[in-house]
Amino acid sequence: MPINHDTSFVDTLSPNVAVLFLDRVAKSPDREAFRYPQGETWESITWKQTGEAVSALAGGLLSLGIQPEQRVGIASNTRYEWILADLAVMCAGGATTTVYPSTNAEDTAYILSDSESRVVFVEDATQVKKLTDNKSELPHVEKVVVFDGPGDGDWVITLDDLKKLGTAYLAEHPSAIEEKAQSIAPDQLATLIYTSGTTGRPKGVRLRHKSWVYEGEAIKVQNILDESDLQFLWLPMAHSFGKVLLSAQLACGFASAVDGRVEKIVDNCASVKPTFMGAAPRIFEKAYGRIQTMQAAEGGAKEKLFHKAFEVGLKVEQLKREGKSVPAGLKMQHALFDKLVFSKVRARFGGRVRFFISGAAALNREIAEWFNAAGIVILEGYGMTENSAGATVNHPDDNRIGTVGRALPGAEVKIGEGDEVLLRGPHVMDGYHNLPEETAKALDADGWLHTGDKGSLDADGFLTITGRIKELFKTSGGKYIAPPAIESKFKAICPYASQFMVFGAERNFVIALVTLDPDAMTGWAAENGMEGKSYTEIVNSDEVKAMVGGYVDELNSKLNRWETIKKWELLDHDLSVESGELTPSMKVKRNVVEDNYKDTIDKMYA
């Protein structure tokens, strides 16, 4: 049965993020708050030390004249200093404007200008240059604070420079931070997150203090995380998913190991040994594909043992889901395979993971079940920037694979016209910055957020998402196609796949563009006599095309006739954030890809 939670906590929330943070420092002064990489080791910081650093930076912002709700930008990869800067903005009463470090100079200038940011934290010289090259477009920016590298003695100062300003300011105003924190109203603007739209300029989503406080406390009351947990945090902090995990940390008190280098995720998990991590589905797809290809390379008895183990694991989990008992013989087999196979899979992630949280895009059901069979629970959740990231999530004790769980305690979800998912609660945005018409389209008179996602609710309130309404298309034969469902199936079948993009709106059949994972293909090349060749040479080879063709045939055998992929093309490079074809949370910008490869798509229909 679904787990019910007391929602009375909504009436007793902390007034704002600053108070939530200061209360956490007071409750857990000597407990570990963060750890971050220093060369080959990890530096650990307590809550008290974090509080001292944040207070100094907040004092620095107050000395620069930051007023309530005035915006302070952060353009940096995920790192400990990003979190310090954000918490300092909260404690100074300002509002953080998040900027992805991969955002080009033109869009960075637009975001900082549209938000009227007065101070900007930046990671390094690369980010400084974006601002100095566009200084004439940034009349509101009075100071740039750089994490790594020198200042210029004027417009650009270092993090240490800001701390010194703050220390001097607090010497004269010793109670300034506490007084400021107490003065911040729950409805005060806390964050401006600009969504990476597929067309036109990005839109600034206005999120209030009460939204972040609610998200953290709604996770806390589910009793799934506490001070004994350790998070590995790599997600872009400029994304709402990363921000909501910080809110959860303040509410629950666990420690976070912070390193935004995506290529280091698995290695970091093995060394940090976290108890949980949030991630986008692409991370699980890559790990799944890597483990599958490694076993295929082993071959022989080891590969047979591996596949038999998962056959048994999946059967055991199916019986549990159906509420049936596991026969003694199967139980013994499972225990043996857990020791020989599953424990090694878990060890790749440090061996202590209680669960992963998957969000930002749809997770393939087969991949979720495969991890579950290995004893690694993936709790799929759902939300968007416009509702502070968390709307629904599964629970470790009631995890229904294939759904995105039930509404967070104290929030509401319902299905509207055209099966659109609607959300309401303290987590919903204030609106789009400077865009009243766009706000009116998204928020109705009764406070419901219209998500643009198509979904359904079961009798127990578990939500299933079937895709973006705008992504669903109809063929010229009148059949509706849901691309995400087909795309995720292919990734579960083909361990070498990076992206599989389905098209066919108003056409008489469905086609696909395919990209392969460069890391996985390096391994494939070494095993197939093509070691040392470039990625482009490898994917253009007849052998690779035949291999992909086999996986497409396997996919088609699992699809309805009208969904089958009649033609496909293999691109000679993978999609990337830098090319503008992926968002920083690794979602495909479908419209951009379709525009970029229009000629390739048209040829398949010629």
C-alpha positions as CSV (number, residue, x, y, z in Angstrom):
1,M,0.0,0.0,0.0
2,P,1.2,3.6,-0.6
3,I,2.9,5.3,2.3
4,N,1.0,8.2,3.8
5,H,2.8,11.2,5.3
6,D,1.6,13.9,7.7
7,T,1.4,17.1,5.7
8,S,1.1,19.4,8.7
9,F,4.8,20.2,8.3
10,V,3.8,22.6,5.5
11,D,2.4,25.0,8.2
12,T,5.6,25.0,10.2
13,L,8.3,25.5,7.6
14,S,11.3,27.7,8.1
15,P,10.6,31.1,6.7
16,N,13.5,31.0,4.2
17,V,16.6,29.2,3.0
18,A,18.9,31.5,5.1
19,V,17.2,30.5,8.4
20,L,17.2,26.8,7.2
21,F,20.9,27.0,6.7
22,L,21.8,28.8,9.9
23,D,19.6,26.4,11.9
24,R,21.5,23.4,10.3
25,V,24.8,25.0,11.3
26,A,23.5,25.4,14.9
27,K,22.2,21.8,15.0
28,S,25.2,20.1,13.5
29,P,28.3,22.3,14.0
30,D,30.8,19.5,14.2
31,R,29.3,17.1,11.7
32,E,30.7,16.9,8.2
33,A,28.9,19.1,5.7
34,F,30.9,18.9,2.5
35,R,33.9,17.3,1.0
36,Y,35.6,18.3,-2.2
37,P,38.6,17.1,-4.2
38,Q,42.0,18.5,-3.5
39,G,44.4,16.9,-6.0
40,E,44.0,13.1,-5.4
41,T,42.5,13.4,-2.0
42,W,39.2,14.8,-0.5
43,E,39.1,17.8,1.8
44,S,36.3,17.6,4.5
45,I,34.5,20.7,5.9
46,T,32.1,20.8,8.9
47,W,28.9,22.7,9.1
48,K,30.5,25.2,11.4
49,Q,33.3,25.9,9.0
50,T,30.8,26.2,6.1
51,G,28.8,28.6,8.2
52,E,31.9,30.8,8.8
53,A,32.8,30.8,5.1
54,V,29.2,31.6,4.0
55,S,28.9,34.4,6.6
56,A,32.1,36.1,5.4
57,L,30.9,35.9,1.7
58,A,27.4,37.1,2.7
59,G,29.0,40.0,4.6
60,G,31.0,40.8,1.5
61,L,27.9,41.0,-0.6
62,L,26.2,43.3,2.0
63,S,29.3,45.5,1.9
64,L,28.8,45.8,-1.9
65,G,25.3,47.0,-1.2
66,I,23.2,44.0,-2.2
67,Q,19.6,44.7,-1.4
68,P,16.7,42.2,-0.9
69,E,15.9,40.2,-4.1
70,Q,18.7,41.9,-6.1
71,R,20.2,39.3,-8.3
72,V,23.7,37.7,-8.0
73,G,24.8,35.5,-10.8
74,I,26.8,32.3,-10.6
75,A,28.6,31.0,-13.7
76,S,30.5,27.9,-12.7
77,N,30.7,24.1,-12.8
78,T,29.4,22.2,-9.8
79,R,31.9,22.6,-7.0
80,Y,32.0,23.5,-3.3
81,E,32.5,27.2,-4.0
82,W,29.3,27.3,-6.0
83,I,27.4,26.1,-3.0
84,L,29.2,28.6,-0.7
85,A,28.3,31.4,-3.1
86,D,24.6,30.4,-3.4
87,L,24.2,30.1,0.4
88,A,25.9,33.5,0.8
89,V,23.4,35.1,-1.6
90,M,20.6,33.5,0.4
91,C,22.0,34.8,3.7
92,A,22.5,38.3,2.2
93,G,18.9,38.4,1.1
94,G,19.7,38.5,-2.6
95,A,18.5,36.1,-5.3
96,T,20.8,33.7,-7.2
97,T,20.8,33.8,-11.0
98,T,22.2,30.5,-12.3
99,V,24.2,30.3,-15.5
100,Y,25.6,27.1,-16.9
101,P,29.3,27.4,-17.6
102,S,28.7,25.9,-21.0
103,T,26.4,28.8,-21.9
104,N,27.8,30.9,-24.8
105,A,28.9,34.5,-24.2
106,E,25.9,35.9,-26.0
107,D,23.3,34.0,-23.9
108,T,25.4,34.6,-20.7
109,A,25.2,38.3,-21.3
110,Y,21.5,38.1,-22.0
111,I,20.7,36.2,-18.8
112,L,22.8,38.5,-16.6
113,S,21.3,41.6,-18.3
114,D,17.7,40.3,-18.2
115,S,18.0,39.4,-14.5
116,E,19.8,42.7,-13.8
117,S,22.4,40.9,-11.8
118,R,24.6,43.2,-9.8
119,V,27.4,40.8,-8.8
120,V,28.5,37.7,-10.6
121,F,30.5,34.8,-9.2
122,V,32.5,33.0,-12.0
123,E,34.7,30.0,-12.0
124,D,37.8,31.0,-14.0
125,A,39.3,33.1,-16.7
126,T,37.1,31.5,-19.4
127,Q,34.0,32.8,-17.6
128,V,35.6,36.2,-16.8
129,K,36.3,36.7,-20.5
130,K,32.6,36.2,-21.4
131,L,31.8,39.1,-19.2
132,T,34.7,41.4,-20.0
133,D,34.0,40.9,-23.8
134,N,30.4,41.9,-23.2
135,K,30.8,44.5,-20.5
136,S,28.9,47.2,-22.4
137,E,25.8,44.9,-22.3
138,L,26.1,44.4,-18.5
139,P,25.4,47.9,-17.0
140,H,24.1,46.4,-13.8
141,V,27.1,44.2,-13.0
142,E,29.3,46.1,-10.5
143,K,31.6,43.3,-9.4
144,V,32.8,40.0,-10.7
145,V,34.1,37.5,-8.1
146,V,36.4,34.7,-9.5
147,F,36.9,31.3,-7.8
148,D,40.1,30.4,-9.6
149,G,42.6,33.0,-10.8
150,P,43.5,36.6,-10.1
151,G,41.4,39.7,-10.0
152,D,42.2,42.9,-11.9
153,G,42.0,45.1,-8.8
154,D,38.9,46.8,-10.0
155,W,35.9,45.1,-11.7
156,V,37.1,41.6,-11.0
157,I,38.0,40.5,-7.5
158,T,38.9,37.1,-6.0
159,L,36.8,35.0,-3.6
160,D,39.4,35.8,-0.9
161,D,39.0,39.5,-1.6
162,L,35.2,39.2,-1.1
163,K,35.8,37.3,2.2
164,K,38.1,40.1,3.4
165,L,35.4,42.7,2.6
166,G,32.9,40.6,4.5
167,T,35.1,40.1,7.5
168,A,35.6,43.9,7.8
169,Y,31.8,44.5,7.3
170,L,30.8,42.0,10.0
171,A,33.4,43.5,12.4
172,E,31.3,46.6,12.3
173,H,27.9,44.9,11.9
174,P,28.3,41.6,13.9
175,S,24.6,40.7,13.9
176,A,24.0,41.6,10.2
177,I,23.6,38.0,8.9
178,E,21.1,36.9,11.6
179,E,19.1,40.1,11.2
180,K,19.0,39.8,7.4
181,A,18.0,36.1,7.6
182,Q,15.1,36.9,10.0
183,S,13.9,39.7,7.6
184,I,13.5,37.5,4.5
185,A,9.8,36.7,3.8
186,P,8.8,33.2,2.5
187,D,7.5,34.7,-0.8
188,Q,10.7,36.6,-1.4
189,L,12.6,35.7,-4.6
190,A,15.4,33.2,-4.0
191,T,16.5,32.0,-7.4
192,L,16.2,32.8,-11.1
193,I,16.9,29.7,-13.2
194,Y,16.9,30.3,-17.0
195,T,15.5,27.3,-18.8
196,S,17.5,26.2,-21.9
197,G,14.7,26.6,-24.4
198,T,14.9,24.9,-27.8
199,T,13.7,28.0,-29.5
200,G,14.2,31.7,-28.8
201,R,15.7,33.2,-25.7
202,P,15.8,31.3,-22.4
203,K,13.1,32.1,-19.9
204,G,13.9,33.0,-16.3
205,V,11.9,30.9,-13.8
206,R,11.2,32.8,-10.5
207,L,11.4,30.5,-7.5
208,R,10.7,31.7,-3.9
209,H,12.4,30.9,-0.6
210,K,9.4,28.9,0.5
211,S,9.6,26.7,-2.6
212,W,13.1,25.5,-1.7
213,V,12.4,25.1,2.0
214,Y,9.3,23.1,1.2
215,E,11.2,20.8,-1.2
216,G,13.8,20.0,1.5
217,E,11.3,19.4,4.2
218,A,9.0,17.3,2.0
219,I,12.0,15.0,1.4
220,K,12.8,15.0,5.1
221,V,9.3,13.9,6.3
222,Q,9.5,10.8,4.1
223,N,12.2,9.5,6.4
224,I,14.5,8.2,3.6
225,L,17.5,10.4,4.4
226,D,19.2,11.6,7.6
227,E,22.5,12.8,9.0
228,S,24.1,9.4,8.6
229,D,23.8,9.5,4.8
230,L,26.5,10.7,2.3
231,Q,25.5,12.1,-1.0
232,F,27.7,12.2,-4.1
233,L,26.7,15.5,-5.8
234,W,27.8,16.0,-9.4
235,L,24.6,17.4,-11.0
236,P,24.8,20.9,-12.5
237,M,24.0,23.3,-9.6
238,A,22.6,25.7,-12.3
239,H,19.8,23.1,-12.8
240,S,16.9,22.8,-10.4
241,F,17.6,19.1,-9.7
242,G,21.0,20.0,-8.2
243,K,19.5,22.9,-6.2
244,V,16.7,20.7,-4.7
245,L,19.3,18.2,-3.5
246,L,21.0,21.1,-1.6
247,S,17.7,22.0,0.0
248,A,17.3,18.4,1.1
249,Q,20.8,18.5,2.6
250,L,19.9,21.5,4.7
251,A,16.7,19.9,5.9
252,C,18.1,16.4,6.6
253,G,21.7,17.2,7.6
254,F,23.6,14.6,5.5
255,A,27.0,15.3,4.1
256,S,27.7,15.8,0.4
257,A,30.9,15.0,-1.6
258,V,30.9,17.6,-4.4
259,D,32.6,17.2,-7.8
260,G,30.9,18.3,-11.1
261,R,33.3,16.4,-13.4
262,V,30.9,14.0,-15.2
263,E,33.7,11.8,-16.5
264,K,34.7,11.1,-12.8
265,I,31.3,10.0,-11.5
266,V,31.9,6.3,-11.4
267,D,35.5,6.6,-10.1
268,N,34.3,9.1,-7.5
269,C,31.5,6.8,-6.3
270,A,34.0,4.0,-5.9
271,S,36.2,6.1,-3.7
272,V,33.7,8.2,-1.8
273,K,31.3,5.3,-1.2
274,P,28.0,7.4,-1.1
275,T,24.7,6.1,0.2
276,F,22.7,7.9,-2.5
277,M,23.1,10.1,-5.6
278,G,20.8,11.9,-7.9
279,A,21.4,11.5,-11.6
280,A,19.9,11.9,-15.1
281,P,19.1,8.6,-16.9
282,R,22.0,9.0,-19.3
283,I,24.4,8.2,-16.4
284,F,22.6,4.9,-15.7
285,E,22.4,4.1,-19.4
286,K,26.2,4.6,-19.7
287,A,26.9,2.5,-16.6
288,Y,24.6,-0.3,-17.8
289,G,26.1,-0.2,-21.3
290,R,29.7,-0.3,-19.9
291,I,29.0,-3.3,-17.6
292,Q,27.2,-5.2,-20.5
293,T,30.1,-4.6,-22.9
294,M,32.7,-5.6,-20.3
295,Q,30.9,-8.9,-19.8
296,A,30.6,-9.5,-23.5
297,A,34.3,-9.0,-23.8
298,E,35.0,-11.6,-21.1
299,G,32.9,-14.1,-23.0
300,G,32.8,-17.8,-22.1
301,A,31.7,-19.1,-18.7
302,K,32.0,-15.7,-17.0
303,E,29.5,-14.1,-19.5
304,K,27.1,-17.1,-19.1
305,L,27.3,-16.8,-15.3
306,F,26.6,-13.0,-15.5
307,H,23.5,-13.5,-17.7
308,K,22.2,-16.4,-15.6
309,A,22.6,-14.2,-12.4
310,F,20.4,-11.5,-13.9
311,E,17.9,-14.0,-15.2
312,V,17.5,-15.2,-11.5
313,G,17.7,-11.7,-10.1
314,L,14.9,-10.4,-12.4
315,K,12.7,-13.5,-11.6
316,V,13.1,-12.9,-7.8
317,E,12.2,-9.2,-8.1
318,Q,9.2,-10.1,-10.2
319,L,7.9,-12.5,-7.6
320,K,8.4,-9.9,-4.9
321,R,6.5,-7.3,-6.9
322,E,3.6,-9.7,-7.4
323,G,3.5,-10.4,-3.7
324,K,4.5,-14.1,-4.1
325,S,7.0,-16.1,-2.1
326,V,10.4,-16.9,-3.5
327,P,11.0,-20.7,-3.7
328,A,13.8,-22.0,-1.5
329,G,15.9,-23.2,-4.5
330,L,15.6,-19.8,-6.3
331,K,16.5,-18.0,-3.0
332,M,19.7,-20.1,-2.7
333,Q,20.6,-19.4,-6.3
334,H,20.0,-15.7,-5.8
335,A,22.2,-15.6,-2.6
336,L,25.1,-17.2,-4.6
337,F,24.7,-14.9,-7.5
338,D,24.6,-11.9,-5.2
339,K,28.0,-12.9,-3.8
340,L,29.5,-13.7,-7.2
341,V,28.0,-11.1,-9.5
342,F,25.7,-8.5,-8.0
343,S,28.1,-7.4,-5.2
344,K,30.7,-6.6,-7.9
345,V,28.2,-4.4,-9.7
346,R,27.4,-2.6,-6.5
347,A,31.1,-2.2,-5.7
348,R,31.5,-0.1,-8.9
349,F,29.4,2.6,-7.1
350,G,31.2,2.2,-3.8
351,G,29.1,-0.7,-2.3
352,R,27.0,1.4,0.1
353,V,24.4,2.9,-2.2
354,R,20.9,2.6,-0.7
355,F,19.2,4.1,-3.7
356,F,19.7,6.4,-6.7
357,I,17.3,9.1,-7.6
358,S,16.6,9.5,-11.3
359,G,15.2,12.6,-12.8
360,A,15.4,15.2,-15.6
361,A,14.2,12.7,-18.3
362,A,12.5,9.3,-18.6
363,L,14.3,6.3,-17.3
364,N,13.9,3.0,-19.3
365,R,12.0,0.4,-17.3
366,E,14.3,-2.5,-18.4
367,I,17.4,-0.6,-17.2
368,A,15.7,0.3,-13.9
369,E,14.7,-3.4,-13.4
370,W,18.2,-4.6,-14.3
371,F,19.8,-2.3,-11.6
372,N,17.1,-3.4,-9.1
373,A,18.0,-7.0,-9.7
374,A,21.6,-6.2,-8.8
375,G,20.4,-4.7,-5.5
376,I,20.7,-1.1,-6.6
377,V,17.3,0.7,-6.2
378,I,16.6,3.6,-8.6
379,L,13.8,5.8,-7.4
380,E,12.4,7.7,-10.4
381,G,11.0,11.1,-9.8
382,Y,9.4,13.8,-11.8
383,G,9.4,17.6,-11.9
384,M,10.5,20.6,-13.8
385,T,12.3,23.9,-13.2
386,E,8.9,25.6,-12.9
387,N,8.1,23.6,-9.7
388,S,11.5,23.7,-8.1
389,A,12.4,20.2,-9.6
390,G,10.5,17.9,-7.2
391,A,6.9,17.1,-7.8
392,T,6.6,13.3,-7.4
393,V,9.0,10.6,-6.4
394,N,9.0,6.9,-5.6
395,H,9.8,5.7,-2.1
396,P,12.3,2.9,-1.2
397,D,9.6,1.0,0.6
398,D,7.0,1.5,-2.2
399,N,8.9,1.8,-5.5
400,R,6.7,1.2,-8.6
401,I,9.1,0.8,-11.5
402,G,7.7,2.5,-14.6
403,T,6.0,5.2,-12.6
404,V,7.5,8.5,-11.2
405,G,5.9,7.9,-7.8
406,R,3.3,9.9,-5.9
407,A,3.1,13.7,-5.3
408,L,5.4,15.0,-2.5
409,P,3.6,15.4,0.8
410,G,1.7,18.7,0.9
411,A,1.5,19.0,-2.9
412,E,-1.0,18.0,-5.6
413,V,-1.0,16.5,-9.0
414,K,-3.9,15.8,-11.4
415,I,-4.5,15.0,-15.0
416,G,-6.1,17.8,-17.0
417,E,-7.4,18.2,-20.5
418,G,-5.6,16.2,-23.2
419,D,-4.1,14.1,-20.4
420,E,-1.8,17.0,-19.4
421,V,-0.1,16.7,-16.0
422,L,-1.0,19.6,-13.7
423,L,0.8,20.5,-10.5
424,R,-0.1,22.7,-7.5
425,G,1.6,23.4,-4.2
426,P,4.3,25.5,-2.4
427,H,6.9,24.4,-4.9
428,V,5.3,26.1,-7.9
429,M,7.1,29.1,-9.4
430,D,6.1,32.7,-9.0
431,G,6.2,33.1,-12.8
432,Y,8.5,33.8,-15.6
433,H,10.8,36.9,-15.1
434,N,9.5,39.9,-17.2
435,L,7.2,37.6,-19.2
436,P,3.6,38.1,-17.9
437,E,2.0,36.5,-21.0
438,E,4.1,33.4,-20.7
439,T,3.3,33.2,-17.0
440,A,-0.4,33.4,-17.7
441,K,-0.1,30.5,-20.2
442,A,1.7,28.3,-17.6
443,L,-0.3,29.1,-14.4
444,D,-4.1,29.1,-14.4
445,A,-6.4,31.1,-12.1
446,D,-6.6,28.3,-9.6
447,G,-2.8,28.0,-9.2
448,W,-2.3,24.9,-11.3
449,L,0.9,24.7,-13.3
450,H,0.4,23.3,-16.8
451,T,3.4,21.2,-17.4
452,G,3.1,20.3,-21.1
453,D,3.7,16.6,-20.1
454,K,1.3,13.8,-20.9
455,G,0.6,11.3,-18.2
456,S,-1.8,9.2,-16.1
457,L,-2.5,8.5,-12.4
458,D,-3.3,5.0,-11.1
459,A,-5.8,4.3,-8.3
460,D,-3.1,4.8,-5.6
461,G,-1.9,8.1,-7.0
462,F,1.3,6.9,-8.8
463,L,2.0,9.1,-11.8
464,T,3.2,7.7,-15.2
465,I,4.6,10.1,-17.7
466,T,4.2,9.1,-21.4
467,G,6.1,12.1,-22.9
468,R,6.0,15.8,-23.8
469,I,2.8,16.7,-25.5
470,K,4.8,18.6,-28.1
471,E,7.0,15.6,-28.7
472,L,4.2,13.2,-29.5
473,F,3.6,13.2,-33.2
474,K,1.1,11.7,-35.7
475,T,2.2,9.9,-38.9
476,S,0.5,10.6,-42.2
477,G,-1.4,7.3,-41.6
478,G,-3.0,8.8,-38.4
479,K,-1.0,6.8,-35.8
480,Y,0.3,8.6,-32.7
481,I,4.0,8.0,-31.9
482,A,5.7,8.6,-28.5
483,P,9.4,9.0,-29.3
484,P,10.8,8.8,-25.7
485,A,9.3,5.3,-25.3
486,I,10.9,4.0,-28.4
487,E,14.2,5.8,-27.8
488,S,14.6,4.4,-24.3
489,K,13.8,0.9,-25.5
490,F,16.7,1.1,-27.9
491,K,19.1,2.2,-25.2
492,A,18.2,-0.8,-23.1
493,I,18.9,-3.1,-26.1
494,C,22.1,-1.6,-27.5
495,P,24.9,-1.1,-24.9
496,Y,26.8,1.1,-27.4
497,A,24.0,3.6,-27.9
498,S,24.4,7.2,-26.8
499,Q,21.4,8.8,-28.5
500,F,18.5,7.4,-30.5
501,M,16.2,10.1,-31.9
502,V,13.0,9.2,-33.6
503,F,11.2,11.3,-36.2
504,G,8.2,11.0,-38.5
505,A,5.6,13.7,-37.9
506,E,3.2,13.8,-40.8
507,R,5.3,11.3,-42.7
508,N,4.3,7.8,-43.8
509,F,6.9,6.0,-41.7
510,V,9.2,6.4,-38.7
511,I,13.0,7.0,-39.0
512,A,15.8,7.5,-36.5
513,L,19.2,9.2,-36.1
514,V,21.7,7.2,-34.0
515,T,24.8,8.2,-32.1
516,L,27.1,5.8,-30.3
517,D,29.0,6.3,-27.0
518,P,32.6,7.2,-27.7
519,D,33.9,5.4,-24.6
520,A,32.0,2.2,-25.4
521,M,33.1,2.3,-29.1
522,T,36.8,2.6,-28.0
523,G,36.4,-0.7,-26.3
524,W,34.5,-2.2,-29.2
525,A,37.2,-1.1,-31.6
526,A,39.9,-2.8,-29.5
527,E,38.0,-6.1,-29.6
528,N,37.3,-5.9,-33.3
529,G,40.6,-5.1,-34.9
530,M,40.1,-1.3,-35.2
531,E,42.2,-0.1,-32.3
532,G,43.7,3.3,-32.8
533,K,41.2,4.4,-35.5
534,S,39.2,7.6,-35.0
535,Y,35.7,7.6,-33.7
536,T,34.4,8.8,-37.2
537,E,36.3,5.9,-38.9
538,I,34.9,3.4,-36.5
539,V,31.2,4.4,-36.7
540,N,31.4,4.7,-40.5
541,S,32.7,1.1,-40.9
542,D,30.5,-1.6,-42.4
543,E,31.0,-3.7,-39.2
544,V,29.5,-1.1,-36.9
545,K,26.6,-0.4,-39.3
546,A,25.8,-4.1,-39.4
547,M,26.0,-4.2,-35.6
548,V,23.7,-1.3,-35.1
549,G,21.3,-2.7,-37.8
550,G,21.0,-5.9,-35.7
551,Y,20.0,-3.9,-32.7
552,V,17.4,-1.9,-34.7
553,D,15.9,-5.2,-35.9
554,E,15.7,-6.4,-32.3
555,L,14.0,-3.1,-31.4
556,N,11.5,-3.4,-34.2
557,S,10.5,-6.9,-33.0
558,K,9.3,-5.3,-29.8
559,L,7.3,-2.4,-31.4
560,N,3.9,-2.1,-33.0
561,R,4.0,-2.2,-36.8
562,W,3.4,1.5,-37.2
563,E,6.2,2.4,-34.7
564,T,8.9,0.3,-36.4
565,I,12.0,2.1,-37.6
566,K,12.1,1.8,-41.4
567,K,15.3,3.7,-42.0
568,W,18.1,5.1,-39.8
569,E,21.3,7.0,-40.1
570,L,24.4,6.8,-37.9
571,L,25.9,10.2,-37.2
572,D,29.7,10.4,-37.3
573,H,29.9,12.2,-33.9
574,D,28.0,12.2,-30.6
575,L,25.8,15.0,-29.5
576,S,27.2,17.3,-26.9
577,V,26.3,20.2,-24.6
578,E,29.0,22.3,-26.4
579,S,27.3,21.8,-29.8
580,G,24.0,23.1,-28.3
581,E,22.3,19.8,-29.1
582,L,22.1,18.7,-25.5
583,T,21.0,20.6,-22.4
584,P,23.4,20.7,-19.5
585,S,21.2,18.0,-17.8
586,M,21.9,15.8,-20.9
587,K,18.4,16.0,-22.5
588,V,18.3,16.1,-26.3
589,K,17.2,19.4,-27.8
590,R,15.0,17.7,-30.4
591,N,14.2,20.8,-32.4
592,V,17.9,21.7,-32.7
593,V,18.8,18.2,-33.8
594,E,16.0,18.1,-36.3
595,D,17.1,21.5,-37.8
596,N,20.8,20.5,-37.8
597,Y,20.1,17.2,-39.7
598,K,17.2,18.3,-41.8
599,D,18.9,17.2,-45.0
600,T,19.8,13.8,-43.6
601,I,16.2,13.3,-42.5
602,D,14.8,14.4,-45.8
603,K,17.0,12.0,-47.7
604,M,15.6,9.1,-45.8
605,Y,12.1,10.1,-47.1
606,A,13.3,10.8,-50.7
